[in-house]
Amino acid sequence: MNWYLKVLKQYADFSGRARRKEYWMFALFNVIFIASAMILDNVLGLTIGELPYGVFYFLYSLAILIPGLAVYVRRLHDIGKSGWMILIALIPIVGPIWLLVLTLTDSNHGENQYGPNPKEVTV
């Protein structure tokens, strides 16, 4: 949960680096909260037509959009890629698979153009 809160504290920080653990823990809690919002929408009858989501889902998704993009860009920075690489997702099938591979890739050792390696930084 601390990793999720760390991402929220760096709400719109697109600079620096985010290690794999930070990104994937954020993704895990994000899936849990989205599922909870969908369940809440269904239980309260707030769904939109036949769709399984509604008001809570959309509010949560809107609130988490910028932090999610920011942590994704920082994750790409951690492996030495530009944040603009996120646009590769627009290529059907291959783009999202390539981005998945990039998010699973280990950090560049040492410092890169985006800052020091977060694994090696001791506070």
C-alpha positions in Angstrom: 0.0 0.0 0.0 3.0 2.3 0.6 3.9 2.1 -3.0 0.4 3.1 -4.1 0.5 6.1 -1.8 4.0 7.0 -3.0 2.6 7.2 -6.6 -0.3 9.4 -5.4 2.1 11.7 -3.5 4.0 12.1 -6.8 0.7 12.9 -8.5 2.0 14.6 -11.6 5.7 14.1 -11.4 6.8 12.8 -14.8 10.5 13.2 -14.0 12.7 10.7 -12.3 12.6 7.0 -12.2 10.2 4.3 -10.8 11.4 0.8 -10.1 9.4 -2.3 -11.1 8.1 -2.9 -7.6 6.6 0.6 -7.4 4.9 0.3 -10.8 3.5 -3.2 -10.3 2.4 -2.6 -6.7 0.5 0.5 -8.0 -1.0 -1.6 -10.8 -2.1 -4.3 -8.3 -3.8 -1.9 -6.0 -5.3 -0.1 -8.9 -6.9 -3.3 -10.2 -8.3 -4.0 -6.7 -9.8 -0.5 -6.3 -11.3 -0.6 -9.8 -12.9 -4.0 -9.1 -14.2 -2.6 -5.8 -15.7 0.4 -7.6 -17.3 -1.9 -10.2 -18.8 -4.0 -7.4 -20.0 -0.9 -5.5 -21.6 0.4 -8.7 -23.4 -2.9 -9.2 -24.6 -3.3 -5.6 -25.9 0.3 -5.5 -27.5 0.0 -9.0 -25.4 2.9 -10.4 -24.3 1.0 -13.6 -24.8 2.6 -17.0 -27.3 0.5 -18.9 -26.0 -3.0 -19.3 -22.4 -2.0 -18.6 -20.9 -3.5 -15.5 -19.5 -0.1 -14.3 -20.9 3.3 -13.4 -20.3 6.5 -11.4 -17.7 5.2 -8.9 -15.7 3.5 -11.6 -15.6 6.6 -13.8 -14.7 8.9 -10.8 -11.9 6.6 -9.7 -10.6 6.2 -13.2 -10.6 9.9 -13.8 -8.8 10.6 -10.5 -6.1 8.0 -11.1 -5.4 8.9 -14.8 -2.6 11.4 -14.2 -0.8 9.5 -11.5 -1.0 6.3 -13.6 0.5 8.0 -16.6 3.2 9.6 -14.4 4.3 6.3 -12.8 4.3 4.7 -16.3 6.5 7.4 -17.7 8.8 7.1 -14.7 9.0 3.3 -15.2 10.0 3.9 -18.8 12.7 6.4 -17.6 14.0 3.7 -15.3 14.9 1.5 -18.2 16.4 4.4 -20.2 13.4 5.0 -22.5 11.7 8.3 -23.1 8.2 8.8 -21.7 7.0 9.3 -25.2 7.4 5.5 -25.7 4.0 5.2 -24.1 2.6 6.1 -27.5 3.8 2.8 -28.9 0.6 1.4 -27.3 -1.3 2.9 -30.2 0.2 0.2 -32.5 -2.4 -2.7 -32.4 -1.4 -5.9 -30.6 2.4 -5.4 -30.8 2.5 -2.0 -29.0 0.8 -3.1 -25.7 2.9 -6.3 -25.7 6.1 -4.4 -26.2 5.2 -2.0 -23.4 4.4 -5.0 -21.1 7.9 -6.3 -21.9 9.4 -2.9 -21.1 7.6 -2.7 -17.7 8.9 -6.1 -16.8 12.5 -5.2 -17.7 15.0 -4.6 -14.9 16.3 -1.1 -14.2 19.4 0.3 -15.9 22.3 0.0 -13.4 23.7 3.2 -12.1 22.6 6.7 -13.1 21.0 7.5 -16.5 19.8 10.7 -18.1 16.6 10.6 -15.9 18.4 10.3 -12.6 19.9 7.9 -10.1 18.8 4.3 -10.0 16.0 4.1 -7.3 17.2 0.6 -6.2 20.7 2.0 -5.4 19.5 5.2 -3.7 19.6 5.1 0.1 17.8 7.8 2.0 
